[in-house]
Amino acid sequence: MNIGLVLSGGGIRGAAHIGVLKALEEDGVYPTHISGSSAGAIVGSLCAYGYNWEDILKFFKSIQLLSISKYAINKPGFIDAEKFYTEFKYYLKEDDFSVLKKKLFITATDILKGKVKIFDKGELIKPVLASAAFPGLFAPVKVKNSYYIDGGALDNFPVESLRQKCDVIIGVYVNGFDVLTISELKHSHNVVERAFRLKSVREDEKKFGECDLMIYPSELNKFGTFDKKNIDQIFNIGYNATKRALSNFDLNILKTPVDLSQ
């Protein structure tokens, strides 16, 4: 049986994906295929490479998003996503999809052609960086002959990549929202982030029914996209939400022999 895991974007809220991996591992559930966008692409790539949840959480905590050394120069953005290549290369030492232990599909947005691009072969790190390049903050990432930004711009919950390949699909969504008061939108970037989130959620909700098991912890809604100080709390929310979801699911369905030939 092939088990698919769909990991949405959501910035630092993507640390909840790591808690999901821990909970799945404890219950003996090991995905064979992963599809990820933005933060989900980062977690998915590290998991597919072979890292356990502890190593991935350590990586999430180590990344300094707003370091002055990462500022973009002569590029349309404040931060140059490609300057994170070294940090990723330390973990993803062989920069190629072919070395991964799980099938991986990374979603990014071709900013020039206005199309979704799904990467599943060739170089690995740049597509991951592109998928996580939040528009307006990170400059587009060049991959071969085009430029890419956050996969969430057009597809923040890429279930389509797994639909024909997996017998069971587990969806994890970390990009929800709560009702706000106007006083909570203190800065222009808060408004931009909010608008981006609203659009994504309304489009993504239509695809939740395509998942056999859906994990969507509403407790994450209060955290901002770049709210790094609460990583441990976010991780625990993902873990606890998954344990609750698994307690109401027939785990025997997820423990039949797997087929990696697809």
N, C-alpha and C positions, 0 to 999 in steps of 0.2 A: 504494500500500500504506500502511496505517496501522500505525504502530509505537507500541506502548504501553510506558510505563515506570512500574512500581509501586515507590514509595519508602516503606519502612517507617518507623515511629517508632524512636526509640532515643536521644533526647537529643543530647548532643555527638557521639555516635558517628555522627550524621547527617552529619558532615563527610565521612564516607566516600562519601556520595552525590555530593559535589562532585568527588571523585576519579573517580568513575564517569563523570560528565559529561565530564570532561577526556579520559578514555580513549575514550569513545564518539566524541567530536568528532574525535580524532586518526585514528580509523578510518572517518570519514565517515558515522557513524550518528547520525541526528537524529530523536529521538522526535517524533511528532505529537500524542500524547495522554499526559498524566501524571496519575497518581492517587497521592495522598500522605496520610499520617497523621502528625501531630505534627511531628517534625523533617523528615520527608519532605514535609509540607505546606509548610514554610518554603522548603526547597530547590526544591520543585516550583513554587511560586508565582513565585519569582525567575527561575527558568529560563523558565517560560511567559511571563513579562513581557518577556523578551528579554535578560536579563543573561547574560554568559559565566561560566565557572567561576571565573575570577580575581576578578570582582566579588562573586560569591556567597561565596567563601572570605573575602574582606575583610569582608563583612557578618557572617559567623559569628564572626569574631574581635573585632568591634567591640561586640557585644552584651554588656552587663554585667547578668547575671541577678540578682545579689543586691544591687543598689544600694539604699541606704536610701530614695532617692526613689521607689522602686517598691513599697514596702511597702503592703499592703492595709489600708485603714481601713474598719471596719464591714462587712467582707466575709469570707466563710468561706475564708480562705487566708492565707498569709504574704506572697505577692507578688501584686500586682494586674496581671494580664496586660494589661489594657486600657491601662495606663500605658506600654506599649511601642509604642503606636499611632504616635507621632511618629517613632520610629526607622524603622518600617516604611513610613510615608508618605514619608519621604525617598527611599526606593528605589521604592516602588510609588505613584508620584505620582498616577496615575489609579486611584482605589480602586474598580475594577469589573471583573468577570470579562470583560466584553465587549471590553476592550482587549487581552486576552492574545493572544499570537502562537501559542499552542498550546492545545488543549483541556485544561482542568484540572478535576480532581475532588478536593475536599477533604473528608476524613472527620472528623467530630467526634461527640461523644457528648452527647445531650440528657439532662442529669442529672436533669431533672424527670420526663420521660416514660420514661426508661430505654431509649431507642432510638438506633440509629445514624442520623446525618443526613449526607447527602452534599450539599455545596454546589457548584454549578457555574454559578451566575448571581447577579447583584446585587452587593452590596458584597463586597469581597475580603478586606480586611485583618482584620476581626473574625473571620471564619471561620477564617483562618489562625492567629490568636492563640488562638482557642478550641481548635483541633485540637492545639495545642502546650501547653495548660494542664495540666501534670502534676498529677494529683489529690493533694490534701494540701499541696502547695506553692503552686500558683497558684489564685487564686479563679476560679470559673466566669465565663465571658464571656457577656454578654447580647447576643444577636443577634435582632432583632425581638422576638418575644413569648416567648422561652424562654432558658434558660441552658445553656451547653455547656462541656464539659471535653475533655481529651485524647481524640483519636480512638482511641488505642490501648487505651482502657478496654474497648471492645467490638470494634474491628476495627483491628488494628495493621498489617495487610498487605492493603490494599483492592483486591484484584485484580478483584473483582466489577464495579467501575465500568467496566472496560475490556473485559470478556469478550466482549461482543457488538459492540464498536466497533472492535476492532483485529485485524489479520491475524497479527501477531507481538507477543508480550508478553515484555518483559524485566523480571524481578523482582530487586529489590535489598533484602536483608534485613540489618539491622545491629543486631539485638536479641537475639543468642544468649547463652548462658551456659555457664560451666564449673562443674565440681564444686568446692565450697568446703570449708574447715574452719570450725568454729564461731568460731574466733578472728578470722576475716576479717569477721564481722558485728559490727562494733564499736559501732554505734549503732542506735537504733530506726529511723531513716530508711533504713539499709542493709537492714533486714529488710523494710520496706515496699516498697522498690525491688525487692528480690529476688523477693518474692511476685508483684509486678506483672509482672515479667519472665517468671517461670516460667509463669504463666497465659497470657500473650501468645504465647510461643514454642510451647507445646504446641498451641494453637489454630491458629496461623499455619502450622506445618509441614504441615498437611493440604492447604494451598493451593499449595504450591511446585510441585506437578506440573502446575498450570494454566499455568505459565510456560514459554515456549519456550527461554529462556535464564535461568538462575537464578544470581545472584551472592550468595554467602553466606560472607563471609570470617570464619572462626572466630578469626582473630587479634584481632578486635575485642572478643571476650568478656571480656578482662581489664580493659577500660576501664569506668569508672563512667558513669552517665547524665549527670553534671554535671562530668566530668573535662576541663575546658577547657584545662588546661595541655598536653595532648597532641594538640591539634587537627591540627598538621602531620603527626604520625605517623599519626593516624587517616585523614586525607586520603590519604596515600600508600598505606595499606593498601587503601583503596577503589580507587585507581587501579591498583595492581598486580594486585589480584584480578580486575578487569575485563579487563585486558590478557591475563591467563592464560585467562579464560573465552572471550574473543573469538578467541584463537588456536586454539581447538578448535571453533569455530562457523563455519558457512558464511556469511560476511559478504555474499555476493551476495544472500542472502535479504532482507537489511536495506537494500539499496541500490536496490530497484526504485522507480519513480515513486510518489510519495505522493498520497493523496486526502484533502484537508482539508474535503470537503463534509459529512462525517458529524458 
